[in-house]
């Protein structure tokens, strides 16, 4: 059976408005051509709107309650010990393990460590060890020759923006070299590179994007111009019947201040430490009724779920209602902080729901929610000038036969389903 090829290009964090602006003003002319020929939609991210959850939802086509990834961090069962879920914890198969033909997967976040698959897989953030980040391992010497980098060294931005930007450039250049090498490496059916330097730039230099006079505005724009040139190379090398998908995993916007959820829970008596000098999960007092994990996942300190849990099933609803009232009324300098408050049952479905947070908060514009246990204030301003958003990711598809397949208001978990609707053979193969 013959299957059409699929090209998926990920631009981490890029909001719809930025893509439209850069395309219309000539910064990204190849992207403009795709917009002219395809279907462009505003897309909703995952809840919470972070890369580990969003990309896991994209590659599986599943809800977190099914794929089991709720954040970058989690706790071991019946413990306060922190763990960092990775690709081995994903409870649903990524598309490249279900779809026919070989896949080339480059830099998809939260897919470390790699495992045997039909094709090539280079994992993305968070990848720790090169040997466990590449399948097949025989590619490692070539990637080293290409000076391939697993990610931008974002720590450099804390000491020197020039060093950070130089690293962003080198990482992008190496990513492009790898894409060009792997394009002809094997006879693939799916080719998927993800560019994550976009997210790093927007966190540290969103103000440079907004301000034409900012000293780094030109460097910011040039990064997107360079990505667009690679998009042009890919589209020009594509076959006439290839389906081309471009998308982000969440949106972005200006950041005014960070809001420390655990500090606020402590201030209102929901989170209590046995020793205020050691504000850690393992030092929570038995009187603690709720705590948060990054970025804004709130967990009730339930009996049976945690060693010192005190919240019974009978009292859980009252505690949740009190927390909702607290955050719904939260204001900073007269501005409402929380846009939406979601209960577990509002957003999750599937067998992994017992591991889900009891509540997730989504912030209003300008506010970034954090679960820093050691925070000394309810809100503060850090080095970041940009933050993730839920509602304004983008989805661009060229080459589908029926544009009606693409929902007017897609969510990130819809992408796989859209492609399988376009070509039912993909879904048939998965069912088989």
VMD Tcl script that draws the C-alpha trace (Angstrom):
set ca {
  {0.00 0.00 0.00}
  {1.25 3.48 -0.85}
  {1.11 6.14 1.85}
  {1.56 9.89 1.32}
  {4.53 11.47 3.04}
  {3.96 13.79 5.99}
  {6.25 16.68 6.95}
  {5.69 18.20 10.40}
  {7.63 21.34 11.36}
  {7.42 22.41 15.00}
  {8.12 25.96 16.17}
  {8.12 25.78 19.94}
  {5.98 28.44 21.62}
  {5.39 30.64 18.58}
  {2.04 32.47 18.79}
  {-0.31 32.84 15.84}
  {0.03 36.64 15.78}
  {3.82 36.42 15.43}
  {3.66 33.95 12.55}
  {1.09 36.10 10.77}
  {3.15 39.25 11.30}
  {6.50 37.78 10.23}
  {4.88 36.16 7.20}
  {3.09 39.34 6.11}
  {6.13 41.62 6.54}
  {8.58 39.49 4.55}
  {10.55 38.05 7.46}
  {9.11 34.59 6.69}
  {8.17 34.55 2.98}
  {8.21 30.76 2.72}
  {5.77 30.56 5.60}
  {3.58 33.11 3.83}
  {3.49 30.82 0.80}
  {2.29 27.95 3.00}
  {-0.38 30.20 4.49}
  {-1.54 31.22 1.01}
  {-1.85 27.60 -0.07}
  {-2.99 25.98 3.18}
  {-5.25 26.27 6.20}
  {-4.14 28.41 9.16}
  {-5.87 28.22 12.53}
  {-5.42 29.54 16.04}
  {-4.85 26.48 18.20}
  {-5.35 25.74 21.89}
  {-2.52 24.16 23.83}
  {-2.63 21.63 26.65}
  {-3.50 22.42 30.28}
  {-1.10 23.36 31.75}
  {0.39 25.07 28.70}
  {3.91 23.62 28.97}
  {5.99 21.72 26.44}
  {6.17 18.35 28.19}
  {2.38 18.05 28.28}
  {1.72 19.71 24.94}
  {4.18 17.70 22.84}
  {3.12 14.46 24.54}
  {-0.47 15.31 23.60}
  {0.54 16.12 20.03}
  {2.53 12.97 19.27}
  {0.00 10.61 20.89}
  {-3.22 12.43 20.00}
  {-4.28 11.75 23.57}
  {-5.36 13.66 26.65}
  {-2.92 13.72 29.63}
  {-5.38 11.47 31.45}
  {-4.53 8.89 28.79}
  {-0.83 9.52 28.09}
  {0.06 10.20 31.73}
  {2.33 13.27 31.41}
  {1.00 16.09 33.61}
  {4.13 18.25 33.91}
  {7.91 18.35 33.89}
  {7.92 17.08 37.48}
  {5.89 14.62 39.51}
  {6.11 12.71 42.78}
  {6.82 9.07 43.32}
  {3.71 7.19 44.42}
  {2.86 7.74 48.12}
  {5.95 9.87 48.49}
  {7.17 13.47 48.56}
  {10.24 12.61 46.50}
  {10.40 14.50 43.23}
  {10.79 12.69 39.94}
  {11.13 13.88 36.36}
  {8.84 11.96 33.98}
  {10.40 11.12 30.63}
  {9.60 9.27 27.42}
  {9.58 5.96 29.30}
  {6.61 7.22 31.33}
  {4.45 7.96 28.28}
  {1.44 5.62 28.47}
  {0.29 6.04 24.86}
  {2.28 5.38 21.70}
  {3.70 8.27 19.66}
  {2.56 8.30 16.05}
  {5.90 7.08 14.72}
  {5.41 3.77 16.53}
  {1.96 3.29 14.94}
  {2.16 4.77 11.46}
  {3.62 2.84 8.54}
  {6.96 3.64 6.98}
  {10.11 5.15 8.44}
  {10.07 8.37 10.45}
  {12.78 10.97 11.01}
  {12.08 12.65 14.37}
  {14.35 15.54 15.37}
  {14.25 17.43 18.68}
  {10.71 16.71 19.91}
  {10.65 17.73 23.61}
  {10.06 15.11 26.31}
  {11.06 12.15 24.14}
  {14.24 11.24 26.05}
  {15.52 8.56 26.32}
  {14.96 7.29 22.79}
  {14.05 3.69 22.06}
  {14.14 1.38 19.07}
  {11.90 2.60 16.25}
  {11.52 2.44 12.49}
  {13.76 5.27 11.39}
  {15.70 7.96 13.24}
  {14.94 9.64 16.56}
  {16.94 12.46 18.14}
  {15.23 13.51 21.37}
  {14.71 17.11 22.49}
  {14.49 18.98 25.79}
  {15.11 17.60 28.40}
  {17.88 15.36 26.96}
  {20.80 14.59 29.23}
  {23.13 12.16 27.50}
  {23.91 12.12 23.77}
  {24.17 8.34 23.61}
  {20.64 7.92 24.97}
  {19.31 10.77 22.83}
  {19.96 9.24 19.42}
  {18.56 6.19 17.63}
  {20.30 4.53 15.94}
  {23.44 5.19 17.98}
  {25.51 4.79 14.84}
  {24.45 8.38 14.01}
  {26.17 9.87 17.06}
  {29.59 10.33 15.40}
  {27.99 12.12 12.43}
  {25.99 14.39 14.72}
  {29.15 15.22 16.65}
  {30.83 16.03 13.35}
  {27.93 18.40 12.62}
  {28.45 19.97 16.08}
  {24.87 19.01 16.94}
  {23.52 20.42 20.23}
  {20.67 18.85 22.15}
  {19.47 22.25 23.37}
  {20.39 25.88 23.89}
  {22.39 26.58 27.04}
  {19.86 28.97 28.58}
  {21.99 29.51 31.67}
  {24.23 31.75 29.57}
  {21.45 34.35 29.41}
  {21.77 34.88 33.16}
  {25.35 36.09 32.76}
  {25.61 37.38 29.20}
  {22.92 37.91 26.59}
  {25.60 37.98 23.90}
  {26.86 34.53 24.89}
  {23.29 33.26 25.03}
  {22.46 34.57 21.55}
  {25.66 33.11 20.15}
  {24.65 29.73 21.57}
  {21.13 30.10 20.13}
  {22.67 30.73 16.70}
  {25.08 27.79 16.92}
  {22.32 25.45 18.10}
  {20.01 26.48 15.26}
  {22.76 26.16 12.65}
  {23.56 22.65 13.89}
  {19.88 21.70 13.91}
  {19.56 22.83 10.30}
  {22.68 20.88 9.28}
  {21.19 17.76 10.89}
  {17.86 18.29 9.10}
  {19.59 18.61 5.75}
  {21.70 15.51 6.34}
  {18.78 13.39 7.55}
  {16.46 14.50 4.74}
  {18.34 12.16 2.39}
  {19.43 9.63 5.03}
  {16.67 7.10 4.31}
  {13.40 6.68 2.43}
  {11.07 8.16 5.05}
  {7.30 8.54 5.29}
  {7.27 11.13 8.09}
  {9.85 13.87 8.63}
  {9.53 15.97 11.78}
  {12.03 18.60 12.95}
  {11.21 20.86 15.91}
  {12.89 24.22 16.46}
  {12.97 25.07 20.18}
  {15.30 28.07 20.18}
  {12.17 30.11 19.46}
  {10.86 29.36 22.96}
  {14.19 30.26 24.56}
  {14.36 33.56 22.70}
  {10.82 34.54 23.62}
  {11.31 33.80 27.30}
  {14.35 36.04 27.58}
  {13.73 38.57 24.80}
  {10.01 39.00 24.25}
  {10.64 42.69 24.94}
  {13.10 42.71 22.04}
  {10.36 41.36 19.77}
  {7.88 44.04 20.84}
  {10.34 46.94 20.69}
  {11.79 47.72 17.25}
  {14.44 49.86 18.93}
  {15.64 47.17 21.32}
  {19.33 46.34 20.82}
  {18.49 42.69 20.16}
  {15.40 43.17 18.01}
  {17.34 42.47 14.82}
  {18.88 39.30 16.27}
  {15.43 38.10 17.34}
  {13.98 38.64 13.86}
  {17.00 37.08 12.17}
  {16.42 33.83 14.06}
  {12.98 33.50 12.48}
  {14.30 34.55 9.08}
  {16.83 31.72 9.27}
  {14.18 29.16 10.27}
  {12.03 30.31 7.38}
  {14.89 29.76 4.97}
  {15.06 26.14 6.17}
  {11.28 25.88 5.83}
  {11.75 27.03 2.24}
  {14.40 24.39 1.60}
  {12.11 21.70 3.02}
  {9.04 22.80 1.05}
  {10.99 23.13 -2.18}
  {12.37 19.62 -1.71}
  {8.94 18.18 -0.89}
  {6.89 16.20 -3.36}
  {3.70 17.65 -4.78}
  {1.50 15.28 -2.77}
  {3.32 15.65 0.57}
  {1.21 16.91 3.45}
  {3.00 19.75 5.26}
  {2.11 20.68 8.83}
  {3.56 23.59 10.81}
  {2.55 24.26 14.37}
  {3.56 25.50 17.79}
  {2.91 23.73 21.08}
  {1.65 26.79 22.98}
  {1.53 30.53 22.50}
  {3.47 33.39 24.06}
  {2.94 36.89 25.40}
  {4.50 39.62 27.54}
  {5.41 38.77 31.12}
  {5.02 41.37 33.86}
  {5.64 39.26 36.96}
  {5.86 35.75 38.34}
  {3.21 34.65 40.82}
  {4.30 32.10 43.43}
  {1.43 29.68 44.01}
  {2.92 27.84 46.98}
  {3.73 31.07 48.80}
  {0.11 32.13 48.43}
  {-1.16 28.74 49.57}
  {1.08 29.08 52.61}
  {-0.06 32.61 53.35}
  {-3.66 31.46 53.40}
  {-2.95 28.43 55.59}
  {-3.36 25.68 53.00}
  {0.35 24.81 52.98}
  {2.13 24.48 56.33}
  {5.75 23.49 56.97}
  {7.01 21.74 60.07}
  {10.07 24.00 59.95}
  {9.77 27.30 58.12}
  {13.51 27.23 57.47}
  {13.04 24.14 55.28}
  {10.27 24.88 52.82}
  {10.28 21.58 50.93}
  {7.66 18.98 50.14}
  {9.16 16.44 52.51}
  {8.94 19.00 55.33}
  {5.22 19.70 54.87}
  {3.27 19.53 58.09}
  {0.36 17.10 58.49}
  {-1.92 20.15 58.61}
  {-1.13 20.93 54.96}
  {-4.27 20.71 52.85}
  {-2.85 21.57 49.42}
  {0.40 22.21 47.58}
  {1.42 22.99 44.01}
  {3.81 21.53 41.45}
  {5.05 23.58 38.52}
  {3.71 25.52 36.93}
  {0.22 25.70 38.45}
  {-0.93 22.19 39.31}
  {-2.60 22.03 42.71}
  {-2.81 18.76 44.61}
  {-4.91 18.16 47.69}
  {-2.90 16.57 50.51}
  {-5.17 13.54 50.47}
  {-5.32 10.73 52.98}
  {-3.96 7.57 51.41}
  {-2.27 9.34 48.51}
  {0.48 10.96 50.58}
  {2.19 9.71 53.77}
  {1.00 12.64 55.90}
  {-2.17 13.42 53.97}
  {-5.03 14.91 55.97}
  {-7.74 15.69 53.41}
  {-10.48 13.09 53.37}
  {-12.74 12.38 50.41}
  {-15.58 13.90 52.42}
  {-13.76 17.20 52.98}
  {-12.10 17.47 49.55}
  {-14.87 19.50 47.93}
  {-14.85 22.12 50.69}
  {-11.07 22.52 50.39}
  {-11.24 22.84 46.62}
  {-13.99 25.45 46.88}
  {-11.93 27.48 49.37}
  {-8.92 27.37 47.05}
  {-11.06 28.40 44.09}
  {-12.42 31.36 46.02}
  {-8.92 32.39 47.03}
  {-7.45 32.38 43.52}
  {-10.56 33.72 41.80}
  {-10.32 36.85 43.93}
  {-6.52 37.25 43.65}
  {-5.41 40.63 42.31}
  {-2.02 42.32 41.93}
  {-1.99 46.09 41.58}
  {-5.70 46.00 40.80}
  {-5.34 43.40 38.05}
  {-7.01 40.02 38.16}
  {-4.34 37.28 38.16}
  {-6.21 34.06 37.36}
  {-8.16 33.69 34.13}
  {-9.43 30.13 34.52}
  {-9.59 27.50 37.24}
  {-9.97 23.92 36.11}
  {-10.89 20.92 38.21}
  {-9.40 17.53 37.34}
  {-12.67 16.30 35.88}
  {-12.90 19.38 33.63}
  {-9.76 18.64 31.63}
  {-8.65 15.04 32.08}
  {-10.14 11.73 30.99}
  {-8.64 8.28 30.90}
  {-6.96 5.67 33.09}
  {-4.18 8.00 34.32}
  {-6.62 10.44 35.95}
  {-5.93 9.17 39.49}
  {-2.41 10.62 39.07}
  {-3.65 13.99 37.82}
  {-3.65 17.22 39.82}
  {-6.89 18.13 41.55}
  {-6.86 21.62 40.04}
  {-4.94 23.60 37.41}
  {-4.77 27.40 37.20}
  {-4.37 29.45 34.01}
  {-3.14 33.02 34.38}
  {-4.36 36.27 32.93}
  {-2.16 38.20 30.48}
  {1.18 39.24 31.93}
  {1.24 36.82 34.86}
  {3.34 33.67 35.01}
  {2.41 31.02 37.57}
  {5.15 29.17 39.43}
  {5.27 26.59 42.21}
  {8.58 27.59 43.76}
  {8.56 26.24 47.32}
  {11.34 28.61 48.43}
  {9.72 31.84 47.23}
  {9.76 34.65 49.79}
  {6.99 36.72 48.21}
  {3.69 36.29 46.44}
  {5.00 37.82 43.26}
  {8.31 38.99 41.83}
  {10.01 39.97 38.58}
  {12.65 37.66 37.18}
  {14.82 37.67 34.06}
  {12.11 36.40 31.71}
  {10.14 38.94 29.67}
  {7.83 36.44 27.94}
  {5.53 33.64 29.12}
  {3.51 30.74 27.74}
  {-0.15 31.10 26.83}
  {-2.93 28.57 26.39}
  {-5.06 30.02 23.62}
  {-2.85 31.44 20.84}
  {-0.72 28.63 19.45}
  {-1.01 28.11 15.70}
  {-1.67 25.25 13.28}
  {-0.92 25.49 9.56}
  {-1.61 22.59 7.17}
  {-1.03 22.38 3.42}
  {-2.01 19.43 1.27}
  {-5.13 18.01 2.88}
  {-7.94 17.22 0.46}
  {-10.76 18.65 2.55}
  {-10.14 21.77 4.65}
  {-13.24 20.88 6.70}
  {-11.17 18.16 8.37}
  {-9.34 20.92 10.26}
  {-11.56 22.19 13.12}
  {-12.19 25.91 13.38}
  {-10.83 25.79 16.93}
  {-8.34 22.92 17.05}
  {-6.49 21.71 20.14}
  {-2.96 20.35 20.04}
  {-4.12 16.79 20.60}
  {-6.20 17.10 17.38}
  {-3.19 17.20 15.03}
  {-2.66 13.45 14.89}
  {-6.40 12.86 14.48}
  {-6.58 15.38 11.62}
  {-3.82 13.59 9.74}
  {-5.46 10.22 10.33}
  {-8.80 11.57 9.10}
  {-7.08 12.88 5.98}
  {-5.54 9.47 5.39}
  {-7.59 6.75 7.14}
  {-4.89 4.22 6.29}
  {-2.81 5.74 9.08}
  {-5.52 5.08 11.64}
  {-6.22 1.63 10.16}
  {-2.56 0.76 10.56}
  {-2.65 1.91 14.20}
  {-5.73 -0.20 14.94}
  {-4.06 -3.20 13.29}
}
mol new
graphics top color blue
foreach p $ca { graphics top sphere $p radius 0.5 }
foreach p [lrange $ca 0 end-1] q [lrange $ca 1 end] { graphics top cylinder $p $q radius 0.2 }
display resetview
